[in-house]
């Protein structure tokens, strides 16, 4: 269970894509998340799972899906029961006359930052796997490493900081993700590194497709600018069991300045 303790010190959705509206239409949108919803017999959403996404928008998408109510699904005998629904959530950016500043802007902002991952692509016989990471960057930036996982995947939070929410709200109902913090001094002097230990579900989860996202937030606290390096791994299955497969469609780096 995630704990709702801390939110980003900036507006993450505005940061990522200047989002001002949420719809369920994917066409012609700025960005979209595909979510699964576990719906009970009354049509209420009991839990959500992100299938495909921009990680910075995951919390916003899940909050939107959780607010929905679906027609209950009925079995052959007419009785209602639990069901899993797939929902596409699109984030639509505002109209603007400003000239786009990326990719040249993003490339110049991302260049000073390095972030590498070395995951175990299969869990061991106990369901445990590790993701080793390393990061380098300017001394002026603070690193927050955030790990996003689906229901049933547990993260060893030994040595972690208060959980972080990737949502521009102080709503205490929004949960937080396991987070580790490293100082600019550590980033500059030899780089920062660590290992995130996870455990896969002991039994089959309710979701059909899961994913693990590892997000490195390099935050310049003076200029309120942010560089985001990230990687997403789909949880797939083959005859040997669970397998992590990197999602190449996710941008490896995003950058601001971002609005407050």
C-alpha positions as CSV (number, residue, x, y, z in Angstrom):
1,X,0.0,0.0,0.0
2,X,1.4,3.4,-0.9
3,X,1.4,6.3,1.6
4,X,0.2,9.8,0.7
5,X,2.9,12.0,2.3
6,X,4.4,14.3,-0.2
7,X,3.7,15.9,-3.6
8,X,5.9,17.4,-6.2
9,X,7.0,21.0,-5.4
10,X,5.8,22.0,-8.9
11,X,2.8,21.3,-11.2
12,X,3.7,17.9,-12.8
13,X,1.0,17.8,-15.5
14,X,1.7,21.4,-16.5
15,X,5.3,20.5,-16.4
16,X,5.0,17.5,-18.6
17,X,2.6,18.7,-21.2
18,X,0.9,21.9,-20.1
19,X,-2.2,19.8,-19.5
20,X,-5.4,21.7,-18.6
21,X,-8.2,19.1,-19.4
22,X,-8.9,15.4,-19.1
23,X,-11.0,13.6,-21.6
24,X,-11.5,9.9,-22.5
25,X,-10.9,10.6,-26.2
26,X,-7.5,9.6,-27.4
27,X,-7.6,11.1,-30.9
28,X,-5.7,14.3,-31.4
29,X,-4.6,14.5,-27.8
30,X,-1.4,15.7,-26.4
31,X,-0.7,12.5,-24.5
32,X,-2.7,9.5,-23.3
33,X,-2.6,6.8,-20.6
34,X,-4.3,3.4,-21.1
35,X,-5.6,2.3,-17.7
36,X,-7.4,-0.8,-16.4
37,X,-10.1,-0.5,-13.8
38,X,-11.2,-3.2,-11.4
39,X,-15.0,-2.5,-11.2
40,X,-17.2,-4.0,-8.5
41,X,-20.8,-5.3,-8.8
42,X,-22.2,-1.7,-8.3
43,X,-20.1,-0.2,-11.1
44,X,-17.7,1.6,-8.7
45,X,-13.9,1.5,-9.4
46,X,-12.1,-0.5,-6.7
47,X,-8.6,-0.2,-8.1
48,X,-6.7,1.0,-11.1
49,X,-3.7,-0.2,-13.1
50,X,-1.7,1.7,-15.8
51,X,-1.1,-0.3,-19.0
52,X,0.6,2.3,-21.2
53,X,1.5,5.8,-20.1
54,X,3.6,8.9,-19.7
55,X,4.8,8.2,-16.1
56,X,4.5,11.8,-14.9
57,X,0.8,11.7,-15.8
58,X,0.0,8.3,-14.1
59,X,-1.4,9.7,-10.9
60,X,-3.6,12.2,-12.8
61,X,-5.0,9.4,-15.0
62,X,-5.7,7.0,-12.2
63,X,-7.5,9.7,-10.2
64,X,-9.7,10.5,-13.2
65,X,-10.5,6.8,-13.8
66,X,-11.2,6.2,-10.1
67,X,-13.9,8.9,-10.2
68,X,-15.8,7.1,-12.9
69,X,-18.8,4.7,-12.5
70,X,-19.4,1.9,-15.0
71,X,-22.5,-0.1,-15.9
72,X,-22.2,-3.3,-13.8
73,X,-21.3,-6.4,-15.9
74,X,-23.8,-9.2,-15.7
75,X,-23.1,-12.9,-16.1
76,X,-25.2,-15.5,-18.0
77,X,-27.4,-15.8,-14.9
78,X,-28.0,-12.0,-14.8
79,X,-26.1,-11.5,-11.6
80,X,-23.6,-8.7,-11.4
81,X,-20.0,-9.2,-10.4
82,X,-16.5,-7.8,-10.5
83,X,-15.0,-7.0,-13.9
84,X,-11.9,-5.4,-15.5
85,X,-12.4,-2.5,-17.9
86,X,-9.8,-0.8,-20.1
87,X,-10.1,3.0,-20.2
88,X,-8.1,5.5,-22.4
89,X,-7.5,8.8,-20.7
90,X,-6.2,11.7,-22.8
91,X,-4.6,14.9,-21.6
92,X,-5.3,17.9,-23.9
93,X,-2.9,20.8,-23.9
94,X,-4.1,24.4,-24.2
95,X,-4.1,26.4,-27.4
96,X,-0.9,28.5,-27.6
97,X,0.9,30.7,-30.1
98,X,4.3,30.0,-28.6
99,X,6.9,28.4,-30.8
100,X,7.7,24.9,-29.7
101,X,11.1,24.8,-27.9
102,X,11.8,21.1,-28.3
103,X,13.5,18.9,-29.3
104,X,16.5,21.3,-29.4
105,X,15.5,22.7,-26.0
106,X,15.0,19.3,-24.4
107,X,18.2,17.9,-25.9
108,X,20.2,20.9,-24.4
109,X,18.6,20.5,-21.0
110,X,19.0,16.7,-20.9
111,X,22.7,16.6,-22.0
112,X,24.3,17.2,-18.6
113,X,22.4,14.4,-16.9
114,X,23.1,10.7,-17.0
115,X,20.8,7.9,-15.7
116,X,21.4,4.2,-16.3
117,X,19.5,1.1,-15.2
118,X,20.6,-2.5,-15.0
119,X,17.5,-4.6,-14.1
120,X,17.1,-8.3,-13.5
121,X,14.7,-9.1,-16.4
122,X,13.4,-12.2,-14.6
123,X,12.6,-12.6,-10.9
124,X,14.3,-15.4,-8.9
125,X,12.5,-18.5,-7.5
126,X,11.1,-16.4,-4.7
127,X,9.7,-13.7,-7.0
128,X,12.4,-11.1,-6.1
129,X,14.2,-9.0,-8.6
130,X,16.5,-6.0,-8.4
131,X,17.0,-2.8,-10.5
132,X,20.4,-1.3,-10.1
133,X,20.7,2.4,-11.1
134,X,23.3,5.1,-11.3
135,X,23.0,8.9,-12.0
136,X,25.2,11.9,-12.6
137,X,24.4,15.6,-12.9
138,X,25.3,19.1,-11.9
139,X,25.8,19.9,-8.3
140,X,22.9,22.5,-8.5
141,X,20.3,19.7,-8.8
142,X,18.6,17.4,-6.3
143,X,17.7,13.9,-7.5
144,X,14.5,12.2,-6.6
145,X,14.2,8.6,-7.8
146,X,10.6,7.4,-7.9
147,X,9.4,3.8,-8.6
148,X,5.9,3.2,-9.9
149,X,4.5,-0.3,-9.7
150,X,1.1,-2.1,-10.2
151,X,-1.0,-3.7,-7.5
152,X,0.7,-6.7,-5.9
153,X,4.3,-5.7,-6.8
154,X,6.0,-4.7,-3.5
155,X,9.1,-2.4,-3.2
156,X,11.7,-2.7,-0.4
157,X,11.7,0.9,0.9
158,X,14.8,0.5,3.1
159,X,16.7,3.8,3.1
160,X,14.0,5.6,1.2
161,X,12.6,9.1,1.7
162,X,8.9,10.1,2.2
163,X,6.8,8.8,-0.7
164,X,6.2,11.2,-3.6
165,X,3.1,11.9,-5.6
166,X,3.4,12.8,-9.2
167,X,0.3,15.1,-9.1
168,X,0.0,18.9,-8.5
169,X,-2.4,18.5,-5.6
170,X,-2.2,18.3,-1.8
171,X,-5.2,16.0,-1.7
172,X,-4.3,13.5,1.1
173,X,-6.3,10.7,-0.7
174,X,-3.7,10.6,-3.5
175,X,-1.1,8.0,-2.6
176,X,2.6,8.3,-2.9
177,X,5.3,6.2,-4.6
178,X,8.5,4.9,-3.0
179,X,11.2,7.6,-3.4
180,X,14.9,7.9,-2.8
181,X,16.8,11.3,-2.6
182,X,20.4,12.1,-3.5
183,X,22.1,15.5,-3.2
184,X,23.7,17.5,-5.9
185,X,27.1,16.9,-4.2
186,X,26.6,13.1,-4.6
187,X,25.5,13.6,-8.3
188,X,28.6,15.6,-9.0
189,X,31.3,13.8,-7.0
190,X,31.4,10.4,-8.6
191,X,27.7,10.1,-9.2
192,X,24.9,8.5,-7.2
193,X,23.9,4.9,-7.3
194,X,21.7,2.3,-5.6
195,X,19.5,-0.8,-6.0
196,X,15.8,-1.0,-5.9
197,X,14.5,-4.4,-4.7
198,X,11.1,-5.6,-5.8
199,X,8.9,-8.7,-5.3
200,X,6.5,-9.9,-7.9
201,X,2.9,-11.0,-6.9
202,X,2.8,-14.5,-5.3
203,X,-0.4,-15.3,-7.1
204,X,-2.0,-14.1,-10.3
205,X,-3.0,-10.4,-10.0
206,X,-6.3,-8.9,-11.1
207,X,-4.7,-6.9,-13.9
208,X,-3.8,-8.4,-17.3
209,X,-0.8,-6.2,-18.1
210,X,1.5,-4.5,-15.6
211,X,4.4,-2.2,-15.9
212,X,7.2,-0.8,-13.7
213,X,8.4,2.8,-14.2
214,X,11.6,4.2,-12.8
215,X,11.7,8.0,-12.9
216,X,14.7,10.2,-12.1
217,X,13.6,13.8,-11.3
218,X,16.6,16.2,-11.4
219,X,15.3,19.3,-9.7
220,X,17.0,22.7,-9.8
221,X,15.5,24.2,-6.7
222,X,16.7,27.7,-7.6
223,X,15.3,28.0,-11.1
224,X,12.4,25.7,-10.4
225,X,13.4,23.7,-13.6
226,X,13.3,20.0,-13.9
227,X,14.9,17.3,-16.1
228,X,13.2,13.9,-16.1
229,X,15.0,10.7,-17.2
230,X,12.8,7.6,-17.1
231,X,12.4,4.0,-18.2
232,X,9.3,1.8,-18.3
233,X,9.3,-2.0,-18.3
234,X,6.3,-4.0,-19.2
235,X,5.6,-7.1,-17.1
236,X,5.1,-9.9,-19.7
237,X,4.8,-13.6,-19.4
238,X,6.3,-16.5,-21.3
239,X,6.6,-20.3,-20.6
240,X,9.4,-19.5,-18.1
241,X,7.3,-17.0,-16.1
242,X,7.3,-13.2,-15.6
243,X,9.6,-11.2,-17.8
244,X,10.5,-7.4,-17.8
245,X,10.5,-5.9,-21.3
246,X,11.6,-2.3,-21.8
247,X,9.0,-0.1,-23.5
248,X,10.9,1.7,-26.2
249,X,8.0,4.0,-27.0
250,X,8.5,6.1,-23.7
251,X,10.7,9.2,-24.1
252,X,14.0,8.7,-22.1
253,X,14.2,12.4,-21.2
254,X,11.8,15.3,-20.7
255,X,12.7,18.8,-19.6
256,X,11.1,22.1,-18.4
257,X,11.0,24.9,-17.1
258,X,7.6,24.0,-15.6
259,X,4.9,26.2,-14.3
260,X,4.0,26.5,-10.7
